[in-house]
Amino acid sequence: MGSIGPLQILIIAVVILVLFGRGRISEMMGDFGKGVKSFRKGLADEEEAPHGRQREPARIEGPAHEAKPVGETVEAAKPGDTHRS
């Protein structure tokens, strides 16, 4: 048992063809090709964009409170208390 030979590849191809059908496989390959084309276009657009113009980074917001695991309580912060548990 080692590498996959031509007979195994042929058997796998026939099983895939029977399961999905010729129309569905060609549709999936077309969608895959469109995705690759879109990816390459995005890379080319990024390279052509002037480097002086930078987009503002997306803002990611977290929870409005300090998250604690279940069972732990959030203690009220005391003025001057720098220790956090």
MOPAC internal coordinates of N, CA, C and O (Angstrom, degrees):
PM7 1SCF
backbone

  N    0.0000 0     0.00 0     0.00 0    0    0    0
  C    1.4337 1     0.00 0     0.00 0    1    0    0
  C    1.5190 1   108.07 1     0.00 0    2    1    0
  O    1.2310 1   120.29 1   -60.75 1    3    2    1
  N    1.2919 1   117.05 1   119.25 1    3    2    1
  C    1.4509 1   120.56 1  -177.47 1    5    3    2
  C    1.5054 1   110.70 1  -147.70 1    6    5    3
  O    1.2310 1   121.55 1    67.72 1    7    6    5
  N    1.3131 1   114.64 1  -112.28 1    7    6    5
  C    1.4567 1   119.46 1  -177.57 1    9    7    6
  C    1.5350 1   110.88 1   -83.16 1   10    9    7
  O    1.2310 1   121.49 1   -14.44 1   11   10    9
  N    1.3062 1   114.75 1   165.56 1   11   10    9
  C    1.4604 1   120.61 1   178.96 1   13   11   10
  C    1.5260 1   108.18 1   -84.97 1   14   13   11
  O    1.2310 1   120.81 1   -51.03 1   15   14   13
  N    1.3112 1   116.06 1   128.97 1   15   14   13
  C    1.4544 1   121.33 1  -178.71 1   17   15   14
  C    1.5159 1   111.64 1   -95.77 1   18   17   15
  O    1.2310 1   120.43 1    -2.46 1   19   18   17
  N    1.3241 1   116.78 1   177.54 1   19   18   17
  C    1.4623 1   121.04 1  -178.43 1   21   19   18
  C    1.5369 1   112.87 1   -62.48 1   22   21   19
  O    1.2310 1   119.84 1   145.27 1   23   22   21
  N    1.3201 1   117.92 1   -34.73 1   23   22   21
  C    1.4617 1   120.78 1   179.78 1   25   23   22
  C    1.5325 1   110.60 1   -66.13 1   26   25   23
  O    1.2310 1   120.14 1   138.18 1   27   26   25
  N    1.3196 1   117.34 1   -41.82 1   27   26   25
  C    1.4660 1   120.42 1   178.78 1   29   27   26
  C    1.5349 1   110.92 1   -65.46 1   30   29   27
  O    1.2310 1   120.28 1   140.47 1   31   30   29
  N    1.3247 1   117.08 1   -39.53 1   31   30   29
  C    1.4623 1   120.78 1   178.21 1   33   31   30
  C    1.5268 1   110.04 1   -63.40 1   34   33   31
  O    1.2310 1   120.21 1   137.87 1   35   34   33
  N    1.3292 1   117.21 1   -42.13 1   35   34   33
  C    1.4586 1   121.66 1   178.46 1   37   35   34
  C    1.5316 1   111.29 1   -62.47 1   38   37   35
  O    1.2310 1   120.26 1   137.32 1   39   38   37
  N    1.3164 1   117.11 1   -42.68 1   39   38   37
  C    1.4671 1   121.16 1   178.80 1   41   39   38
  C    1.5286 1   110.48 1   -63.87 1   42   41   39
  O    1.2310 1   120.14 1   136.27 1   43   42   41
  N    1.3175 1   117.33 1   -43.73 1   43   42   41
  C    1.4676 1   121.29 1   178.88 1   45   43   42
  C    1.5256 1   110.09 1   -62.40 1   46   45   43
  O    1.2310 1   119.89 1   137.32 1   47   46   45
  N    1.3256 1   117.81 1   -42.68 1   47   46   45
  C    1.4626 1   121.97 1   179.66 1   49   47   46
  C    1.5225 1   111.22 1   -62.33 1   50   49   47
  O    1.2310 1   120.08 1   137.54 1   51   50   49
  N    1.3287 1   117.45 1   -42.46 1   51   50   49
  C    1.4630 1   121.16 1   179.25 1   53   51   50
  C    1.5255 1   110.61 1   -65.05 1   54   53   51
  O    1.2310 1   119.74 1   137.82 1   55   54   53
  N    1.3205 1   118.09 1   -42.18 1   55   54   53
  C    1.4636 1   121.28 1   179.30 1   57   55   54
  C    1.5289 1   110.15 1   -63.32 1   58   57   55
  O    1.2310 1   119.76 1   137.08 1   59   58   57
  N    1.3226 1   118.06 1   -42.92 1   59   58   57
  C    1.4657 1   121.64 1   178.76 1   61   59   58
  C    1.5232 1   110.21 1   -63.85 1   62   61   59
  O    1.2310 1   120.59 1   137.77 1   63   62   61
  N    1.3358 1   116.49 1   -42.23 1   63   62   61
  C    1.4626 1   120.78 1   178.78 1   65   63   62
  C    1.5239 1   111.51 1   -62.12 1   66   65   63
  O    1.2310 1   120.50 1   139.13 1   67   66   65
  N    1.3219 1   116.66 1   -40.87 1   67   66   65
  C    1.4701 1   120.54 1   179.39 1   69   67   66
  C    1.5284 1   110.40 1   -68.34 1   70   69   67
  O    1.2310 1   119.99 1   138.38 1   71   70   69
  N    1.3136 1   117.62 1   -41.62 1   71   70   69
  C    1.4633 1   120.96 1  -177.66 1   73   71   70
  C    1.5269 1   112.59 1   -68.09 1   74   73   71
  O    1.2310 1   119.86 1   133.58 1   75   74   73
  N    1.3250 1   117.88 1   -46.42 1   75   74   73
  C    1.4550 1   121.12 1  -172.69 1   77   75   74
  C    1.5226 1   113.92 1   -99.04 1   78   77   75
  O    1.2310 1   119.34 1   151.93 1   79   78   77
  N    1.3004 1   118.86 1   -28.07 1   79   78   77
  C    1.4583 1   121.15 1  -176.18 1   81   79   78
  C    1.5078 1   111.44 1    84.75 1   82   81   79
  O    1.2310 1   121.24 1   -24.18 1   83   82   81
  N    1.3330 1   115.23 1   155.82 1   83   82   81
  C    1.4620 1   120.60 1  -175.00 1   85   83   82
  C    1.5258 1   111.88 1   -64.58 1   86   85   83
  O    1.2310 1   119.79 1   139.46 1   87   86   85
  N    1.3199 1   118.01 1   -40.54 1   87   86   85
  C    1.4648 1   121.72 1  -177.90 1   89   87   86
  C    1.5121 1   112.59 1   -64.74 1   90   89   87
  O    1.2310 1   120.80 1   136.10 1   91   90   89
  N    1.3137 1   116.08 1   -43.90 1   91   90   89
  C    1.4669 1   120.26 1  -178.47 1   93   91   90
  C    1.5309 1   111.25 1   -67.50 1   94   93   91
  O    1.2310 1   119.95 1   142.07 1   95   94   93
  N    1.3183 1   117.70 1   -37.93 1   95   94   93
  C    1.4658 1   120.78 1   179.24 1   97   95   94
  C    1.5253 1   110.41 1   -65.74 1   98   97   95
  O    1.2310 1   120.21 1   136.38 1   99   98   97
  N    1.3426 1   117.21 1   -43.62 1   99   98   97
  C    1.4660 1   119.21 1   179.72 1  101   99   98
  C    1.5273 1   110.59 1   -65.84 1  102  101   99
  O    1.2310 1   120.14 1   145.94 1  103  102  101
  N    1.3201 1   117.34 1   -34.06 1  103  102  101
  C    1.4660 1   121.12 1   176.97 1  105  103  102
  C    1.5312 1   110.75 1   -65.77 1  106  105  103
  O    1.2310 1   120.46 1   136.25 1  107  106  105
  N    1.3360 1   116.73 1   -43.75 1  107  106  105
  C    1.4654 1   120.56 1   179.13 1  109  107  106
  C    1.5221 1   111.02 1   -64.27 1  110  109  107
  O    1.2310 1   119.91 1   138.87 1  111  110  109
  N    1.3299 1   117.78 1   -41.13 1  111  110  109
  C    1.4641 1   120.93 1   179.97 1  113  111  110
  C    1.5260 1   110.45 1   -67.29 1  114  113  111
  O    1.2310 1   120.26 1   143.52 1  115  114  113
  N    1.3340 1   117.11 1   -36.48 1  115  114  113
  C    1.4686 1   120.35 1   176.42 1  117  115  114
  C    1.5179 1   111.29 1   -64.06 1  118  117  115
  O    1.2310 1   120.39 1   137.05 1  119  118  117
  N    1.3270 1   116.86 1   -42.95 1  119  118  117
  C    1.4668 1   120.90 1   177.22 1  121  119  118
  C    1.5247 1   110.86 1   -64.16 1  122  121  119
  O    1.2310 1   120.44 1   141.47 1  123  122  121
  N    1.3148 1   116.76 1   -38.53 1  123  122  121
  C    1.4667 1   120.91 1   178.05 1  125  123  122
  C    1.5267 1   109.86 1   -63.72 1  126  125  123
  O    1.2310 1   120.33 1   136.14 1  127  126  125
  N    1.3263 1   116.98 1   -43.86 1  127  126  125
  C    1.4684 1   121.13 1   178.64 1  129  127  126
  C    1.5147 1   111.94 1   -62.44 1  130  129  127
  O    1.2310 1   120.22 1   139.86 1  131  130  129
  N    1.3354 1   117.18 1   -40.14 1  131  130  129
  C    1.4689 1   120.76 1   177.77 1  133  131  130
  C    1.5266 1   110.45 1   -64.25 1  134  133  131
  O    1.2310 1   120.64 1   141.26 1  135  134  133
  N    1.3168 1   116.38 1   -38.74 1  135  134  133
  C    1.4621 1   119.99 1   179.12 1  137  135  134
  C    1.5220 1   112.06 1   -64.99 1  138  137  135
  O    1.2310 1   120.73 1   138.09 1  139  138  137
  N    1.3312 1   116.21 1   -41.91 1  139  138  137
  C    1.4681 1   120.37 1   178.43 1  141  139  138
  C    1.5218 1   110.09 1   -64.92 1  142  141  139
  O    1.2310 1   120.41 1   137.84 1  143  142  141
  N    1.3435 1   116.83 1   -42.16 1  143  142  141
  C    1.4633 1   121.01 1   179.75 1  145  143  142
  C    1.5264 1   110.13 1   -62.85 1  146  145  143
  O    1.2310 1   120.22 1   137.84 1  147  146  145
  N    1.3373 1   117.19 1   -42.16 1  147  146  145
  C    1.4507 1   121.49 1   179.09 1  149  147  146
  C    1.5283 1   111.33 1   -64.85 1  150  149  147
  O    1.2310 1   120.74 1   140.55 1  151  150  149
  N    1.3221 1   116.20 1   -39.45 1  151  150  149
  C    1.4667 1   120.99 1   178.49 1  153  151  150
  C    1.5220 1   110.75 1   -63.27 1  154  153  151
  O    1.2310 1   120.37 1   134.68 1  155  154  153
  N    1.3273 1   116.90 1   -45.32 1  155  154  153
  C    1.4675 1   120.79 1   179.46 1  157  155  154
  C    1.5213 1   110.78 1   -64.72 1  158  157  155
  O    1.2310 1   120.24 1   140.92 1  159  158  157
  N    1.3410 1   117.15 1   -39.08 1  159  158  157
  C    1.4571 1   120.85 1   178.62 1  161  159  158
  C    1.5295 1   110.00 1   -63.74 1  162  161  159
  O    1.2310 1   120.49 1   139.51 1  163  162  161
  N    1.3237 1   116.68 1   -40.49 1  163  162  161
  C    1.4603 1   120.53 1   177.96 1  165  163  162
  C    1.5172 1   112.13 1   -63.29 1  166  165  163
  O    1.2310 1   120.41 1   140.24 1  167  166  165
  N    1.3301 1   116.83 1   -39.76 1  167  166  165
  C    1.4621 1   119.85 1   177.01 1  169  167  166
  C    1.5215 1   111.29 1   -65.48 1  170  169  167
  O    1.2310 1   120.46 1   138.66 1  171  170  169
  N    1.3347 1   116.72 1   -41.34 1  171  170  169
  C    1.4653 1   120.43 1   179.76 1  173  171  170
  C    1.5246 1   110.55 1   -66.20 1  174  173  171
  O    1.2310 1   119.73 1   139.42 1  175  174  173
  N    1.3312 1   118.13 1   -40.58 1  175  174  173
  C    1.4614 1   121.32 1   178.50 1  177  175  174
  C    1.5172 1   111.24 1   -63.45 1  178  177  175
  O    1.2310 1   120.68 1   142.19 1  179  178  177
  N    1.3091 1   116.30 1   -37.81 1  179  178  177
  C    1.4698 1   120.77 1   179.84 1  181  179  178
  C    1.5209 1   110.68 1   -66.76 1  182  181  179
  O    1.2310 1   120.13 1   141.82 1  183  182  181
  N    1.3175 1   117.36 1   -38.18 1  183  182  181
  C    1.4652 1   120.91 1  -179.82 1  185  183  182
  C    1.5203 1   111.16 1   -71.17 1  186  185  183
  O    1.2310 1   119.75 1   148.50 1  187  186  185
  N    1.3377 1   118.09 1   -31.50 1  187  186  185
  C    1.4569 1   121.92 1  -178.25 1  189  187  186
  C    1.5193 1   112.70 1   -79.82 1  190  189  187
  O    1.2310 1   119.50 1   160.44 1  191  190  189
  N    1.3182 1   118.57 1   -19.56 1  191  190  189
  C    1.4584 1   122.10 1  -178.00 1  193  191  190
  C    1.5222 1   109.72 1   -65.88 1  194  193  191
  O    1.2310 1   120.58 1   -41.09 1  195  194  193
  N    1.3337 1   116.49 1   138.91 1  195  194  193
  C    1.4719 1   118.73 1   178.70 1  197  195  194
  C    1.5253 1   110.76 1   -65.09 1  198  197  195
  O    1.2310 1   121.48 1   -40.46 1  199  198  197
  N    1.3257 1   114.76 1   139.54 1  199  198  197
  C    1.4603 1   119.46 1  -176.50 1  201  199  198
  C    1.5200 1   112.53 1   -75.12 1  202  201  199
  O    1.2310 1   119.64 1   160.44 1  203  202  201
  N    1.3365 1   118.28 1   -19.56 1  203  202  201
  C    1.4572 1   121.26 1  -179.80 1  205  203  202
  C    1.5175 1   111.82 1   -70.81 1  206  205  203
  O    1.2310 1   120.47 1   150.64 1  207  206  205
  N    1.3177 1   116.70 1   -29.36 1  207  206  205
  C    1.4631 1   120.84 1  -179.49 1  209  207  206
  C    1.5199 1   109.28 1   -91.06 1  210  209  207
  O    1.2310 1   120.81 1   -62.40 1  211  210  209
  N    1.2992 1   116.06 1   117.60 1  211  210  209
  C    1.4531 1   120.04 1   179.77 1  213  211  210
  C    1.5119 1   108.85 1  -117.47 1  214  213  211
  O    1.2310 1   121.64 1   -39.64 1  215  214  213
  N    1.3092 1   114.46 1   140.36 1  215  214  213
  C    1.4550 1   119.29 1   176.81 1  217  215  214
  C    1.5123 1   109.79 1   -79.10 1  218  217  215
  O    1.2310 1   121.63 1   -29.19 1  219  218  217
  N    1.3275 1   114.49 1   150.81 1  219  218  217
  C    1.4557 1   119.52 1   175.75 1  221  219  218
  C    1.5231 1   108.39 1   -70.75 1  222  221  219
  O    1.2310 1   119.91 1   -48.23 1  223  222  221
  N    1.3247 1   117.77 1   131.77 1  223  222  221
  C    1.4645 1   118.84 1  -179.05 1  225  223  222
  C    1.5262 1   111.34 1   -62.89 1  226  225  223
  O    1.2310 1   121.61 1   -31.59 1  227  226  225
  N    1.3056 1   114.53 1   148.41 1  227  226  225
  C    1.4646 1   120.03 1   178.98 1  229  227  226
  C    1.5139 1   109.47 1   -65.94 1  230  229  227
  O    1.2310 1   120.95 1   -37.45 1  231  230  229
  N    1.3121 1   115.79 1   142.55 1  231  230  229
  C    1.4654 1   120.80 1  -179.04 1  233  231  230
  C    1.5195 1   108.71 1   -93.56 1  234  233  231
  O    1.2310 1   121.05 1   -54.32 1  235  234  233
  N    1.2972 1   115.60 1   125.68 1  235  234  233
  C    1.4538 1   121.29 1   178.52 1  237  235  234
  C    1.5208 1   107.63 1  -110.34 1  238  237  235
  O    1.2310 1   121.28 1   -57.74 1  239  238  237
  N    1.3091 1   115.15 1   122.26 1  239  238  237
  C    1.4519 1   119.56 1  -178.23 1  241  239  238
  C    1.5161 1   110.18 1  -105.42 1  242  241  239
  O    1.2310 1   121.15 1   -43.08 1  243  242  241
  N    1.2963 1   115.41 1   136.92 1  243  242  241
  C    1.4554 1   121.25 1   177.37 1  245  243  242
  C    1.5137 1   110.13 1   -99.72 1  246  245  243
  O    1.2310 1   120.44 1    11.37 1  247  246  245
  N    1.3107 1   116.76 1  -168.63 1  247  246  245
  C    1.4655 1   119.76 1   179.74 1  249  247  246
  C    1.5312 1   110.28 1   -67.66 1  250  249  247
  O    1.2310 1   120.67 1   -28.17 1  251  250  249
  N    1.3223 1   116.32 1   151.83 1  251  250  249
  C    1.4545 1   121.71 1  -178.74 1  253  251  250
  C    1.5254 1   111.92 1   -78.26 1  254  253  251
  O    1.2310 1   120.11 1   176.08 1  255  254  253
  N    1.3009 1   117.40 1    -3.92 1  255  254  253
  C    1.4569 1   121.55 1  -179.17 1  257  255  254
  C    1.5232 1   108.83 1  -131.66 1  258  257  255
  O    1.2310 1   121.29 1   -12.16 1  259  258  257
  N    1.3107 1   115.14 1   167.84 1  259  258  257
  C    1.4589 1   119.61 1   177.85 1  261  259  258
  C    1.5265 1   108.39 1   -79.42 1  262  261  259
  O    1.2310 1   120.55 1   -61.76 1  263  262  261
  N    1.3180 1   116.56 1   118.24 1  263  262  261
  C    1.4681 1   121.11 1  -177.03 1  265  263  262
  C    1.5280 1   110.03 1   -75.83 1  266  265  263
  O    1.2310 1   120.69 1   -45.15 1  267  266  265
  N    1.2896 1   116.29 1   134.85 1  267  266  265
  C    1.4632 1   122.89 1   177.76 1  269  267  266
  C    1.5198 1   109.10 1  -125.87 1  270  269  267
  O    1.2310 1   119.64 1   -29.74 1  271  270  269
  N    1.3139 1   118.30 1   150.26 1  271  270  269
  C    1.4615 1   120.14 1   174.57 1  273  271  270
  C    1.5194 1   111.15 1   -63.56 1  274  273  271
  O    1.2310 1   120.60 1   -21.34 1  275  274  273
  N    1.3055 1   116.46 1   158.66 1  275  274  273
  C    1.4522 1   121.77 1   179.71 1  277  275  274
  C    1.5304 1   109.38 1   -59.20 1  278  277  275
  O    1.2310 1   120.66 1   -44.98 1  279  278  277
  N    1.2978 1   116.35 1   135.02 1  279  278  277
  C    1.4545 1   120.39 1   178.52 1  281  279  278
  C    1.5197 1   112.74 1   100.67 1  282  281  279
  O    1.2310 1   120.27 1   159.26 1  283  282  281
  N    1.3240 1   117.10 1   -20.74 1  283  282  281
  C    1.4609 1   119.77 1   177.37 1  285  283  282
  C    1.5128 1   108.44 1   -97.48 1  286  285  283
  O    1.2310 1   120.59 1   -32.48 1  287  286  285
  N    1.3175 1   116.48 1   147.52 1  287  286  285
  C    1.4577 1   120.57 1   179.19 1  289  287  286
  C    1.5114 1   109.08 1  -108.82 1  290  289  287
  O    1.2310 1   121.31 1   -26.03 1  291  290  289
  N    1.3054 1   115.10 1   153.97 1  291  290  289
  C    1.4548 1   120.70 1   177.34 1  293  291  290
  C    1.5193 1   107.02 1   -89.95 1  294  293  291
  O    1.2310 1   120.85 1   -58.50 1  295  294  293
  N    1.3241 1   115.98 1   121.50 1  295  294  293
  C    1.4582 1   120.50 1   179.63 1  297  295  294
  C    1.5191 1   109.04 1   -85.98 1  298  297  295
  O    1.2310 1   120.76 1   -35.40 1  299  298  297
  N    1.3100 1   116.15 1   144.60 1  299  298  297
  C    1.4577 1   120.97 1   178.21 1  301  299  298
  C    1.5218 1   108.59 1   -66.16 1  302  301  299
  O    1.2310 1   120.79 1   -46.23 1  303  302  301
  N    1.3079 1   116.09 1   133.77 1  303  302  301
  C    1.4696 1   120.71 1   179.87 1  305  303  302
  C    1.5233 1   109.11 1   -73.76 1  306  305  303
  O    1.2310 1   121.13 1   -47.76 1  307  306  305
  N    1.3293 1   115.45 1   132.24 1  307  306  305
  C    1.4460 1   120.87 1   178.80 1  309  307  306
  C    1.5192 1   108.05 1   -98.92 1  310  309  307
  O    1.2310 1   119.99 1   -38.47 1  311  310  309
  N    1.3294 1   117.62 1   141.53 1  311  310  309
  C    1.4789 1   119.68 1   179.33 1  313  311  310
  C    1.5217 1   110.21 1   -57.84 1  314  313  311
  O    1.2310 1   120.73 1   -46.87 1  315  314  313
  N    1.3088 1   116.22 1   133.13 1  315  314  313
  C    1.4553 1   121.63 1   178.80 1  317  315  314
  C    1.5205 1   113.66 1    84.92 1  318  317  315
  O    1.2310 1   119.56 1   172.88 1  319  318  317
  N    1.3102 1   118.44 1    -7.12 1  319  318  317
  C    1.4642 1   122.21 1   179.74 1  321  319  318
  C    1.5266 1   108.55 1   -85.73 1  322  321  319
  O    1.2310 1   120.22 1   -66.58 1  323  322  321
  N    1.3391 1   117.19 1   113.42 1  323  322  321
  C    1.4649 1   121.01 1  -178.00 1  325  323  322
  C    1.5115 1   111.61 1  -101.65 1  326  325  323
  O    1.2310 1   119.68 1   172.99 1  327  326  325
  N    1.3210 1   118.22 1    -7.01 1  327  326  325
  C    1.4732 1   121.72 1  -178.65 1  329  327  326
  C    1.5149 1   109.84 1   -82.60 1  330  329  327
  O    1.2310 1   120.63 1   -51.83 1  331  330  329
  N    1.3237 1   116.40 1   128.17 1  331  330  329
  C    1.4714 1   121.10 1   176.54 1  333  331  330
  C    1.5006 1   108.30 1  -118.43 1  334  333  331
  O    1.2310 1   120.25 1   -41.91 1  335  334  333
  N    1.3254 1   117.12 1   138.09 1  335  334  333
  C    1.4533 1   120.11 1   179.56 1  337  335  334
  C    1.5052 1   110.81 1  -104.47 1  338  337  335
  O    1.2310 1   120.10 1   180.00 1  339  338  337

